[in-house]
């Protein structure tokens, strides 16, 4: 295999506290990385770099680990801009618009769904994302949920069965039958195509007992649990996530002290989705409270057509710094190593020796510019497993 030296890195963020400045970000300056076989083989001062087959000179730019977007709804059809405009005019978000996307997704061809997902994934890649989790949940029939997961697996190994997104229109008068379908026939068909099982445990979605029933079935089928919870109101989502040792509970807008303590004790990651709060004009979660209690925090886009049609992790980082009270360092860690923790992965979200060679090159001297310059197209290269994915935009 061909080895490659990426050198003349002005600031290298490794998220490995054993190197560099010893901080959680493990920052090295005037640095270099050697990639061999798709993994990081060496990290250190550029002046001490070993010889390699090929060399890429970054001319003093900053390098960070590729972003880990651990909560997306990648595959769907249609859009809900009218719903967004209504919210901006004062209508509250209730979750009811999901049915609109379900109808559009069911009606779309597989080719249409694949092309739309590929376009979103290209946007994510161009903004520095190298790992994406993708949920089903916009089919809500056995065949459509399988179809969404099969399409998701074309792009990522981090696929999540979310048959318990909402109760579809045809089951509104018999929600128990739908819960049994999700935990039975639908799960059996979807489990071979998924790693995770997720439930929207919140006001107007699924209650605690329904959530427990579905999670137990999913775990018995070999899937790992994660949850949507505590987005629309205070409820049982965070406590159920702790009870089941879920990898992550996502949203976390409405938490009590008992919820925070339970997450910390169980080691459940709190994945915060500030773009969704921005797009729904709902109160932001208190990230500082979670961190002070010892809860691991991750950031993700929640890319979906109704509440967060966002593919940019740099935007999410900027929102987290401005609205969630995270420092730029904490926000970057949450978008990389934190996302990896939410997916129970140790091979991504860091640029330590042995990790996957997933990285984003910023046309900036420091990672702080991700929050300092919100909206600027700072990512000029994205590398995954040692291969450059995105157009170089002037960087050789």
Residue, then its C-alpha position, 0 to 999 in steps of 0.5 A: x500500500x502507498x503511505x502518505x505524509x500530510x505535512x505543514x499542518x499549522x494546528x492539528x487537533x487529534x482528540x488524543x490527550x496523550x499527545x500535544x498540549x495534553x488537553x482533551x483536544x490533544x493539539x499539536x502545532x507545526x505538525x504532520x500525520x502519516x497515513x498507511x493502509x487507511x489508518x493513522x500510522x504516525x503523528x508528530x512534529x513536521x520536522x521529525x516526520x518519516x519518509x513516505x511514498x507520497x506527500x501532501x502539503x497543507x501550507x499551514x492549515x488546520x486539521x481536525x478529526x472528521x466530524x461524526x454525525x451520530x443522529x440523522x434521518x438521511x433517507x426521505x422524500x419531499x420537503x416541509x418548507x411551508x411547515x418551517x415558514x409557519x413555525x417562524x410565523x408563530x405556530x408551535x412544533x408538535x411533531x405532526x408533520x412527520x406524516x407528510x414526510x411518511x406519505x412522500x417517502x412511501x410514494x417515492x421510487x427507490x431510485x429517487x430516494x437513493x439520489x436524494x440521500x446521495x445529495x445530502x451525503x455529498x453536502x455532509x462530506x463537503x462540510x467535513x463529516x466522515x461518519x454518519x448514522x442514518x435512521x429509518x422511520x419515514x416508511x412505517x410499513x414493513x416493506x418501506x422500513x426495510x427499504x430505507x435501511x437497505x438504502x442507508x446501508x449503502x452509505x454507512x454501517x451505522x444504521x438505526x431501525x426507527x419504526x417507532x418514530x410516530x404511529x402512522x395514520x392507518x394505526x391511529x385508532x389501534x396504536x397497540x397493534x402498531x407497537x406490536x408490529x414494530x416489535x414483531x414482524x417489522x423488527x424481524x424484517x429490519x434487524x438484519x439491516x440495522x445496528x441500532x434500535x431507536x424509539x421516539x419516547x416523548x409527548x405525542x410519540x411513544x410512552x415509557x411502557x411502549x418504549x420498553x416493550x420495543x427496546x426489549x424486542x430490539x435487544x433480543x434481536x441483537x440490536x443496540x439501543x438509543x433513544x429520542x427523548x425529552x425534546x418536546x416536554x419532560x418525560x421518561x426518555x432519559x430515564x428509560x435510556x439510563x435503565x436500558x444502558x442506551x448508547x445515547x439519548x438525543x435532544x435532551x431539551x427538558x431534563x430534571x436533576x434526576x434525569x441528568x444524574x441517571x445519565x451520568x451514572x449509566x454512562x449514556x451519552x447526551x446527544x444535543x441537536x441545536x440545529x433542530x432547536x434553532x429551526x423550531x424556535x424551542x428552548x436549547x438544552x443546558x449543555x453546561x449542566x450535563x458536562x458539570x454532572x459528568x455526562x458525555x455530550x455529543x453534537x449532531x445535525x438531526x438532518x431531517x426535512x421537518x425540523x432540521x434540514x441541516x447537513x453542516x456539522x460546522x454550523x452545529x458547532x457554531x450554534x453549540x458555542x453560541x446557544x448551548x454554552x459550550x466552549x469552542x474546544x468542547x463543541x469540537x470534541x462533542x462533534x468528533x470524539x463525542x459523536x464516536x462515543x454516541x456510536x460506541x466507536x473508538x476508531x473514529x473521532x480521533x487522529x491517534x495512531x491506529x485510528x481511521x484516517x478520517x480528517x477535515x482540513x480547514x482553510x483557517x489557522x485554528x479550529x476556533x474558526x469553526x465557531x468564530x466564522x459561522x457559515x464560512x466554507x472553511x472545510x477544503x478537504x475531507x479524507x476518509x480512511x486515508x482517501x480524499x473525498x471532497x474537492x480540494x478547492x485550491x489545496x494541492 
